[in-house]
Amino acid sequence: MCCFVRKTNLTYMNWANRNTLIELIRWGIRIYYQPAPFSHSKFLRVDETYI
């Protein structure tokens, strides 16, 4: 699972996110979009465990 902001105010970040999404989808990773306002929270989940 991966969470992305739908659109940033930086054009190059929008481009970078979309290119990354293609590869993640190929690997079978589920993509979710964060609605505004953007959250800067981070989490890592490995084998059903939050780190």
C-alpha angles and dihedrals in degrees: 000000000000130000122209133178109248095229134358130200089244114082094203091054091053089052093047092048093051093049090050091049092060092058094043092051090051088057090052096251115154113236124211129184123223112222120223132315095056117233119218092202118129133198137170123209120194122179094343092311125113113225 
